[in-house]
Amino acid sequence: MPSNKHRQLSQTISCLLLCSSANTFAETLDDAWNRAIDNNHQIKASKADTSASEQQLEAAESQRLPDLSVKSGYTQYSETPAAKTQVSGNSVIFNTAQPGSVQAQAIASIPVFTSGRISHNISAAEASLQAAQSNEITSALTIKMQVAEAYVNVLRAESALQVAQSHVDSLSSHHRDVKNMFDQGVVARNDLLAANVELVNAQQLVVQISNQLDITKARYNQLLDRNLADQVKLEHKFPETPQGDLDQLSSNAIKQRPELVTLAQQIDSLEHQSKSVKAGLLPQVAVKGGYQYQENRYQAFEGMWMANVGMEWKLDASSHHQSDAISRQAASLKEQRDDLTSMINLQVRQAWLDIQETKKRIAVTQQAIDQADENMKVTTDQYQQGLSTNTDVLKAEDLRISAHDNFNDANYDAALATLRLRRALGVL
């Protein structure tokens, strides 16, 4: 393969990796994230959970409002209710109510003092809502990371296909050179057979990578809730690497990760629930008032207004056990939070170290590309002059392709490392 093609391929790949595509129709990573979040079913489920938590908070707050109870009914007795007494030594029976009558009442009750039961219920519901909101953020981050990995995989497969196709082009050129030299009786038939085998193998590799590219595009479309066969054209641009040393990044991650916020709010909610159950064992004072009606023609007043101040004090041993059970659930979440904190520190360290590694790999592989291209040019020229063997040319081509593959992998591994660091920080 002529040297100008080698250099052109290297410049093309480098440009694709380092620069944004000039094609305005190329989809950016932000575009992909927005579409995925708008259409993903997990995100919709998280939003539904948040909406449910909002309703639970409103229900908890409504416990402070008056509770209105309206009842009505009709009662029919088999006998007329009556009273029996003695008047002047004679037994007398007189009716006290109708055999059939209508009853109705409207009673309003408002809590006056609940020993903190209602306030703790409200605080628990508020914490649950905040946990649901943080969990919604976590779901979005998870989906965005999945989309980012699929996005990078598509670009990686496209670059791999370009390299594989250049491999075919190079071997095709070399095969033509060998064929011409064989026809002139300059080289042995073994050289032609070896060149042909290498070319066929390279063509097979193109087929395999093309298939892999189709699969990665289908996975990408699936995450965006699109038709699996839709065209995919992506822009070669990624978020910037977060700045700061490892300690700063780890500290930021602990402050920003929504998973930790979710656990903290869930712990807070459980602790308030436990206190609410305990408060239910203390005196509960409420004021009641309303109107009662009893149809009874034998009664002087069928309808009456009423007011009542009442206290209730439950002595229920099961509530103590229920409170303790909730407290132990909170303790369990605290252990999970501590374990997650350690895991987050590990994620940040691993991603940060991967970034350092890929930076070095990019610098090294960039140099290797130039050297491999030059080596291929020299070896090809020498073979045409009879100064090197066919094996030398094929080996030089393998080194060239390996250099380009390594360069691609280093760049896309760097992009993934940056994305994973941002995910570990909770700012993807």
C-alpha positions in Angstrom: 0.0 0.0 0.0 1.5 3.4 -0.9 2.7 5.6 2.0 0.4 8.5 1.2 -2.6 6.2 1.8 -1.2 5.2 5.2 -0.7 8.7 6.2 -4.1 9.7 4.9 -5.8 7.0 7.0 -3.9 8.0 10.1 -4.9 11.7 9.7 -8.5 10.7 9.0 -8.8 8.6 12.1 -7.0 11.2 14.3 -9.3 13.9 13.0 -12.4 11.8 13.7 -11.2 11.1 17.3 -10.1 14.6 18.2 -12.5 16.9 16.2 -16.2 17.2 16.0 -17.9 16.0 12.8 -18.7 18.7 10.3 -21.9 17.0 9.4 -24.7 18.9 11.2 -26.9 15.8 11.0 -24.6 13.8 13.3 -26.2 13.0 16.7 -24.4 14.3 19.7 -24.1 12.5 23.1 -26.4 15.2 24.6 -29.0 14.5 21.9 -28.8 10.8 22.7 -29.2 11.4 26.5 -32.2 13.7 26.0 -34.0 11.2 23.8 -33.2 8.3 26.1 -34.5 10.1 29.2 -37.6 11.2 27.4 -38.5 7.7 26.2 -36.9 5.3 28.7 -39.4 3.2 30.7 -37.2 3.1 33.8 -37.2 6.9 34.0 -41.0 6.9 33.6 -41.2 4.4 36.5 -39.0 6.6 38.7 -41.2 9.6 37.9 -44.3 7.6 38.8 -42.6 6.7 42.2 -41.9 10.4 42.8 -45.5 11.2 42.0 -46.7 8.5 44.5 -44.4 10.0 47.2 -45.9 13.4 46.6 -49.4 12.0 47.2 -48.2 10.2 50.3 -46.8 13.6 51.6 -50.2 15.3 50.9 -51.9 12.4 52.7 -49.6 12.8 55.8 -50.2 16.6 55.9 -53.9 16.2 55.6 -53.9 14.4 59.0 -53.8 17.8 60.6 -57.0 18.8 58.9 -60.5 18.2 60.3 -61.9 14.7 59.6 -65.5 14.9 58.6 -67.7 11.8 59.0 -71.2 11.7 57.6 -73.5 8.7 58.3 -77.1 7.9 57.6 -79.2 4.8 57.8 -82.7 3.4 58.4 -83.5 0.9 61.1 -86.6 -1.4 61.3 -87.3 -3.3 64.5 -89.6 -6.4 64.6 -91.4 -4.8 67.6 -92.0 -1.2 68.7 -89.4 -0.3 71.3 -91.2 0.2 74.6 -90.6 0.6 78.3 -92.5 -1.2 81.1 -93.2 0.3 84.6 -95.6 0.3 87.5 -98.1 3.1 87.9 -100.4 2.9 91.0 -99.7 -0.8 91.3 -100.5 -1.5 87.7 -98.1 -2.6 85.0 -97.9 0.0 82.3 -96.1 -0.2 78.9 -95.4 2.8 76.8 -93.6 3.3 73.5 -90.1 4.9 73.5 -89.3 4.9 69.8 -90.8 4.1 66.4 -90.3 0.6 65.0 -88.7 2.1 62.0 -86.6 5.3 62.0 -84.0 7.2 60.1 -80.7 8.1 61.8 -78.1 10.6 60.5 -75.1 12.4 61.8 -72.3 14.7 60.6 -69.3 14.7 63.0 -66.1 16.7 62.5 -62.9 15.6 64.4 -59.7 17.5 64.6 -56.5 16.4 66.4 -55.3 18.8 69.1 -52.4 16.9 70.5 -50.8 13.7 69.1 -47.5 13.5 71.0 -45.6 14.1 67.7 -47.3 11.3 65.8 -48.5 13.4 62.9 -45.4 15.7 62.7 -43.2 12.6 62.5 -45.4 11.1 59.8 -45.1 14.3 57.7 -41.3 14.4 58.2 -41.1 10.7 57.1 -43.2 11.5 54.0 -41.0 14.5 53.1 -37.9 12.4 53.4 -39.4 9.6 51.3 -40.3 12.2 48.6 -36.7 13.5 48.6 -35.4 9.9 48.4 -37.7 9.3 45.4 -36.5 12.5 43.7 -32.8 11.4 44.2 -33.6 8.0 42.9 -35.1 9.6 39.8 -31.7 11.3 39.3 -29.9 8.0 39.8 -32.1 6.3 37.2 -31.3 9.1 34.7 -27.5 8.7 35.4 -27.7 4.9 35.0 -29.5 5.3 31.6 -27.1 8.0 30.5 -24.1 5.8 31.3 -25.6 2.9 29.3 -26.3 5.2 26.4 -22.7 6.7 26.6 -21.2 3.2 26.5 -23.3 2.2 23.5 -22.4 5.5 21.9 -18.7 4.9 22.3 -19.1 1.3 21.2 -20.6 2.4 17.9 -17.8 4.9 17.3 -15.2 2.3 18.2 -16.7 -0.3 15.9 -16.9 2.3 13.0 -13.2 3.1 13.5 -12.3 -0.6 13.7 -14.2 -1.1 10.4 -12.2 1.7 8.8 -9.0 0.2 9.9 -10.1 -3.3 8.8 -11.1 -1.9 5.4 -7.7 -0.2 5.1 -6.1 -3.6 5.9 -8.0 -5.1 2.9 -7.0 -2.2 0.7 -3.3 -2.6 1.7 -3.3 -6.3 1.2 -5.1 -6.0 -2.1 -2.4 -3.6 -3.3 0.3 -6.0 -2.1 -1.5 -8.9 -3.7 -1.4 -7.1 -7.1 2.3 -6.4 -6.7 3.0 -10.1 -5.9 0.8 -11.2 -8.8 2.7 -9.0 -11.2 6.0 -10.2 -9.9 4.9 -13.8 -10.0 3.7 -13.4 -13.6 7.2 -12.0 -14.4 8.8 -15.0 -12.7 10.5 -12.9 -10.0 8.9 -14.5 -6.9 7.8 -17.9 -6.0 4.2 -19.2 -6.0 4.2 -19.4 -2.3 4.4 -15.6 -2.0 1.2 -15.3 -4.1 -0.6 -18.0 -2.1 0.4 -16.4 1.2 -0.7 -12.9 0.0 -4.0 -14.4 -1.2 -4.7 -16.1 2.2 -3.9 -12.9 4.1 -6.3 -10.9 1.8 -9.1 -13.4 2.3 -8.6 -13.3 6.1 -8.7 -9.5 6.1 -11.9 -9.6 4.0 -13.5 -12.0 6.6 -12.5 -9.6 9.4 -14.3 -6.8 7.6 -17.5 -9.0 7.5 -17.2 -9.8 11.2 -16.6 -6.2 12.2 -19.5 -5.0 10.0 -21.8 -7.4 11.7 -20.6 -6.3 15.1 -21.2 -2.7 14.1 -24.8 -3.5 13.2 -25.3 -5.1 16.6 -23.8 -2.1 18.4 -26.1 0.3 16.5 -29.1 -1.8 17.2 -28.2 -1.8 20.9 -27.8 2.0 20.8 -31.2 2.4 19.0 -32.8 0.1 21.6 -31.6 2.4 24.5 -33.1 5.4 22.7 -36.4 3.5 22.1 -36.1 3.7 18.3 -36.4 1.2 15.5 -33.4 -1.1 15.8 -32.6 -0.7 12.1 -32.7 3.2 12.2 -29.6 4.9 10.7 -27.0 5.9 13.3 -24.6 8.8 12.6 -22.7 10.1 15.7 -20.5 13.0 16.4 -17.0 12.3 17.7 -17.2 14.6 20.8 -17.2 13.7 24.5 -17.5 15.6 27.8 -14.4 17.1 29.3 -12.4 15.3 32.0 -13.2 16.6 35.5 -10.4 18.5 37.0 -8.8 17.9 40.5 -6.7 15.5 42.3 -7.9 12.1 43.5 -8.8 13.3 47.0 -10.8 16.2 45.7 -12.7 14.0 43.2 -13.5 11.4 45.8 -14.7 14.1 48.2 -16.9 15.6 45.5 -18.3 12.2 44.7 -19.4 11.6 48.3 -21.2 15.0 48.3 -22.8 14.6 44.9 -23.8 11.0 44.4 -27.6 10.8 44.4 -27.5 7.2 45.6 -26.1 8.4 48.9 -28.7 11.1 49.1 -31.4 8.5 48.5 -30.1 6.2 51.3 -29.7 9.2 53.7 -33.3 10.3 53.1 -34.6 6.7 53.4 -32.8 6.4 56.7 -34.4 9.7 57.8 -37.8 8.5 56.7 -37.5 5.3 58.7 -36.3 7.0 61.8 -39.3 9.4 61.7 -41.7 6.4 61.1 -40.3 4.7 64.2 -40.8 7.8 66.2 -44.3 8.2 64.8 -45.2 4.6 65.9 -43.8 5.3 69.4 -45.8 8.6 69.6 -49.0 6.6 68.8 -48.5 5.0 72.2 -48.7 8.3 74.0 -51.9 10.3 74.7 -53.8 11.5 71.7 -56.3 14.4 72.2 -58.9 15.4 69.7 -61.9 17.7 69.6 -65.2 16.5 68.0 -68.3 18.4 67.1 -71.3 17.9 64.9 -75.0 17.3 64.4 -76.9 14.1 65.2 -80.4 13.3 64.1 -82.6 10.4 65.3 -86.1 10.2 63.9 -88.4 9.5 67.0 -91.7 11.1 67.5 -91.6 10.1 71.2 -88.5 12.1 71.7 -88.6 15.8 72.6 -85.6 16.7 70.4 -84.9 14.6 67.3 -81.8 16.7 66.2 -79.1 17.9 68.5 -75.7 19.6 68.2 -72.8 18.1 70.1 -69.2 18.9 71.1 -66.7 16.5 72.7 -63.1 16.7 73.9 -61.5 13.2 74.1 -58.2 11.6 75.0 -57.1 8.2 73.8 -54.1 6.3 75.2 -53.2 3.0 73.7 -51.2 0.4 75.6 -50.2 -1.8 72.7 -47.1 -4.0 73.1 -47.1 -4.8 69.3 -46.4 -1.1 68.5 -43.2 -1.3 70.4 -42.0 -4.2 68.3 -43.1 -2.4 65.2 -41.1 0.6 66.1 -38.0 -1.5 66.9 -38.4 -3.3 63.5 -38.4 0.0 61.7 -35.3 1.2 63.6 -33.4 -1.9 62.6 -34.3 -1.3 59.0 -32.8 2.1 59.3 -29.7 0.6 60.8 -29.4 -1.8 57.9 -29.6 1.1 55.4 -26.8 2.9 57.4 -24.6 -0.1 56.8 -25.5 -0.1 53.1 -24.6 3.6 52.9 -21.2 3.0 54.4 -20.5 0.2 52.0 -21.7 2.3 49.1 -19.4 5.1 50.2 -16.4 2.8 50.0 -17.6 1.5 46.6 -17.8 5.1 45.3 -14.3 5.9 46.4 -13.2 2.8 44.5 -15.1 3.8 41.4 -13.5 7.2 41.4 -10.0 5.8 41.9 -10.4 3.2 39.2 -11.7 5.7 36.6 -9.1 8.3 37.5 -6.3 5.7 37.1 -7.8 4.6 33.8 -7.6 8.2 32.6 -3.9 8.4 33.5 -3.2 5.1 31.7 -5.1 6.0 28.5 -3.3 9.4 28.3 0.0 7.5 28.2 -1.3 5.0 25.7 -2.5 7.6 23.4 0.9 9.3 23.3 2.7 6.0 22.7 0.3 4.6 20.1 0.4 7.9 18.2 4.1 7.5 17.8 3.7 3.8 16.9 1.3 4.7 14.0 3.9 7.0 12.4 6.6 4.3 12.8 4.4 1.5 11.6 3.3 3.4 8.5 7.0 4.3 7.7 8.0 0.7 8.3 5.3 -0.6 5.9 6.4 1.9 3.2 10.1 0.9 3.5 9.4 -2.8 3.6 7.1 -2.6 0.6 9.7 -0.7 -1.4 12.4 -3.2 -0.4 10.2 -6.1 -1.4 9.6 -4.6 -4.8 13.3 -4.3 -5.2 13.9 -7.8 -4.0 15.5 -6.8 -0.8 12.9 -8.2 1.6 10.6 -11.1 1.7 6.8 -11.5 1.4 6.8 -12.5 5.0 8.4 -9.2 5.9 5.7 -7.2 4.1 2.9 -9.1 5.7 4.4 -8.7 9.2 4.9 -5.0 8.6 1.2 -4.8 7.6 0.1 -6.6 10.7 2.2 -4.2 12.8 0.6 -1.2 11.0 -3.0 -2.5 11.6 -2.1 -3.3 15.2 -0.8 0.2 15.8 -4.0 1.8 14.4 -6.2 -0.6 16.4 -4.2 0.3 19.6 -4.5 4.0 18.9 -8.3 3.7 18.4 -8.7 1.6 21.6 -6.6 4.0 23.6 -8.7 7.0 22.5 -12.1 5.3 23.1 -10.9 3.8 26.4 -10.0 7.4 27.4 -13.4 8.6 26.5 -15.0 5.8 28.5 -12.8 6.5 31.5 -13.8 10.1 31.5 -17.5 9.2 31.2 -17.1 6.7 34.0 -15.4 9.2 36.2 -18.2 11.7 35.7 -20.7 8.9 36.5 -18.7 8.1 39.7 -18.9 11.8 40.6 -22.7 11.9 39.9 -22.3 14.7 37.2 -22.6 12.7 34.0 
